[in-house]
């Protein structure tokens, strides 16, 4: 369900270098280009699918995972890019048409 690129892994390692590792939530956020996937620190609950990748724990709502079928977390010059395997209805990614979360677009 989850692909974590080497560049994203290295950025997470740097972020948590002096902190206790927390679970990273993948969630759908509203944006000016429609819904997009984003990351936040959060604890999983019973409605979540939890998965470990490269020493990091991730969680995502089971219904969202069913909709997107998987996700790739990468790092770009603008920050993390969270790309679904199946696009979200009305949007689909962390960046679209020049609009991105790093640009302050809805998130």
N, C-alpha and C positions, 0 to 999 in steps of 0.2 A: 504494500500500500504506500510506502514512503521511500523516496529516493532522496538522500542527502548528499549533495555534491561535496567534493573535497574543499572547495573554497568556502562553502557555507559551514562545513564542519570546523575548519580552522578559525573562522570568525566566531563561532559559538565557543570554541575552546578558549579563545582570547577573552571573550566576554565573561566566562565563568572562571577564569584563572584565579581570581581572588574572591570568588563567591561560592556558596553552596549551590550545586546544580539543582535547578527546579524543573518541573515538568513544563514543556513548551506546548501550548495549545495552538492548533490550527483551526481557524474559524472563518466564517463568512462575514465580511464587514461591508457596509454600504459605502459606496464611493460615487464620485461624479460620473464615472463611466459605467455604473451599474455595480452589482455585487462583485467583490474580489476576495481572495483569500489573504489572511494576515496571520501573524504570530503574536502570541502573548504568553506571559508566564501565568500558569493556573494549575490547580489540582484537578485530576480526573474525577468523574463521578460515574454512576451506574449507566448513564446514557452514552458513555464514551467508549471508543475503541482506543486502547493504549498500545504503543509500540516503541521498542528501543531501537536506536540506530546509532552506531559509533559511540556508544556510551551516553547518549542523550535520550531522555524519555519524552515522547510526544503523545498527545491525545487529540482526538477529534470526535465530534458527535457522530454516532453510528449512522444516523439518517443522512448527514452531510457526506460521509464517506460513501454511503450507498449511491448517492447522486453523482459524485465526482470520480469514483472508482480508484482513486489513488492520487498521489501528489508528489511533486518534485520541489524540493527546497534548494535554491541556488542563491548565489550572491552576485549582485551586479554593482556597478559604480554608484548606483542610487540606493543600495541597501538590499535586503533580502527580497527575492522574487519567489513567490509561492504559487506554483502553476499546477492546476488540476489536470488529470488525464482526460476527463470529460468536462468541457467548459460549463460553468455555472450559467443557468438561464438568465439572460439579460446582462451578462458580463463575462466573468470567467477567469480573470487572472489578477495578479498584483499590479500589472501595468497594461494599459491599452491606449492606443492612439496618442501617445505623448503624455498621457495622464498616469501618474504613479503615486503610490503611497508616500514615497520620499519627497514628492513635490507638494505634499500637503493636501492631497486630493481626497477628501472625505475620510481621512483617517488620521 
